[in-house]
Amino acid sequence: MPVVEAKQLEKTYIAGDIAVKAIQNVSFTIESASFVSFVGPSGSGKSTLLNMIGCLDPPTKGSLQVVGKDITILTRKQAAIFRGEHIGFVFQDFNLIPVLTVFENIEYPLLMVQNWPKKRRTEQVNTLLKAVGMADQGHKFPSQISGGQKQRVAVARALVTNASLVLADEPTANLDRTTANHIIELMKNMRDEFGTSFIFSTHDPKIVNNAETIFTLEDGQLLKNGGGNHV
Ligand SMILES: Nc1ncnc2c1ncn2[C@@H]1O[C@H](COP(=O)(O)OP(=O)(O)OP(=O)(O)O)[C@@H](O)[C@H]1O
């Protein structure tokens, strides 16, 4: 089953009297356990597209199935629940909660959306801590770990609900080259271990070189070879 299926997707923003066609007539399919990158110049529509896939902003037109569900018909509340159950997010500035420990940051999505008993939550968080190489760091606060370690925690948090899909907007932008390479490698390993699809919006050639499919956006449209340019 494809993890994302978009058909003739459109997004138009209305700003005053002006309509901005941020995404126009975009169709693509992403299979499970994929490593996919959306690339394109600033303003080409990458974030708009990721926000639609992440159920943060509905399309204006077209169909969009995520993990087999038509997400265009969800209410805001239903979208939030669906997001919490199926989609993880990784951001360029990590977005960890400073007053929570590493362990608690990873546990947080489970408390928000899943009704798991404490023992099961603890086991799941420990599994993820180990998977991202942070098994002995769970008691620390975000201010006590490095940028690369923060992104490891963010990857663990994105995966803790057994998400089918992780959306990552420029996840390596704030990391040095070596650390960025380690994070990309980690995400690939997580894809292999958990079968999660990773979808990136990025300018980082390191991610683009690692992606198995590259979709190129320009002025809100997929370039012809962008409809699944397998590398
Ligand atoms: N909330 C909004 N209201 C009006 N226009 C918007 C809004 N968000 C984005 N746009 C416009 O939609 C188009 C696509 O923007 P988007 O942020 O998706 O591009 P991007 O490729 O992610 O850019 P960047 O690489 O700079 O993050 C741009 O013309 C942008 O100005």
The ligand as an SDF file (V2000), in Angstrom:
LIG
                    3D

 31 33  0  0  0  0  0  0  0  0999 V2000
    0.3290   31.2580    4.6190 N   0  0  0  0  0  0  0  0  0  0  0  0
    0.6030   31.7110    3.3740 C   0  0  0  0  0  0  0  0  0  0  0  0
   -0.1170   32.7310    2.8430 N   0  0  0  0  0  0  0  0  0  0  0  0
    0.1310   33.1850    1.6020 C   0  0  0  0  0  0  0  0  0  0  0  0
    1.1010   32.6880    0.8020 N   0  0  0  0  0  0  0  0  0  0  0  0
    1.8630   31.6860    1.2830 C   0  0  0  0  0  0  0  0  0  0  0  0
    1.6680   31.1490    2.5900 C   0  0  0  0  0  0  0  0  0  0  0  0
    2.5850   30.1570    2.7910 N   0  0  0  0  0  0  0  0  0  0  0  0
    3.3190   30.0810    1.6720 C   0  0  0  0  0  0  0  0  0  0  0  0
    2.8940   30.9940    0.7530 N   0  0  0  0  0  0  0  0  0  0  0  0
    3.4200   31.1900   -0.6110 C   0  0  0  0  0  0  0  0  0  0  0  0
    3.3340   29.9320   -1.2890 O   0  0  0  0  0  0  0  0  0  0  0  0
    4.4800   29.7000   -2.1010 C   0  0  0  0  0  0  0  0  0  0  0  0
    5.1900   28.4100   -1.6630 C   0  0  0  0  0  0  0  0  0  0  0  0
    5.7540   28.6020   -0.3580 O   0  0  0  0  0  0  0  0  0  0  0  0
    6.4890   27.4400    0.4620 P   0  0  0  0  0  0  0  0  0  0  0  0
    6.7580   27.9670    1.8310 O   0  0  0  0  0  0  0  0  0  0  0  0
    5.7000   26.2090    0.3510 O   0  0  0  0  0  0  0  0  0  0  0  0
    7.8560   27.2810   -0.3540 O   0  0  0  0  0  0  0  0  0  0  0  0
    9.1980   26.4660    0.0100 P   0  0  0  0  0  0  0  0  0  0  0  0
    9.6000   25.7750   -1.2510 O   0  0  0  0  0  0  0  0  0  0  0  0
    8.9680   25.6370    1.1970 O   0  0  0  0  0  0  0  0  0  0  0  0
   10.2320   27.6270    0.3340 O   0  0  0  0  0  0  0  0  0  0  0  0
   11.5450   27.6170    1.3250 P   0  0  0  0  0  0  0  0  0  0  0  0
   12.5430   26.6930    0.6830 O   0  0  0  0  0  0  0  0  0  0  0  0
   11.9800   29.0650    1.2890 O   0  0  0  0  0  0  0  0  0  0  0  0
   11.0820   27.1710    2.6730 O   0  0  0  0  0  0  0  0  0  0  0  0
    5.3450   30.9590   -1.9790 C   0  0  0  0  0  0  0  0  0  0  0  0
    5.0180   31.8250   -3.0480 O   0  0  0  0  0  0  0  0  0  0  0  0
    4.9070   31.5430   -0.6470 C   0  0  0  0  0  0  0  0  0  0  0  0
    5.0880   32.9330   -0.6460 O   0  0  0  0  0  0  0  0  0  0  0  0
  1  2  1  0
  2  3  1  0
  2  7  2  0
  3  4  2  0
  4  5  1  0
  5  6  2  0
  6  7  1  0
  6 10  1  0
  7  8  1  0
  8  9  2  0
  9 10  1  0
 10 11  1  0
 11 12  1  0
 11 30  1  0
 12 13  1  0
 13 14  1  0
 13 28  1  0
 14 15  1  0
 15 16  1  0
 16 17  2  0
 16 18  1  0
 16 19  1  0
 19 20  1  0
 20 21  2  0
 20 22  1  0
 20 23  1  0
 23 24  1  0
 24 25  2  0
 24 26  1  0
 24 27  1  0
 28 29  1  0
 28 30  1  0
 30 31  1  0
M  END
$$$$
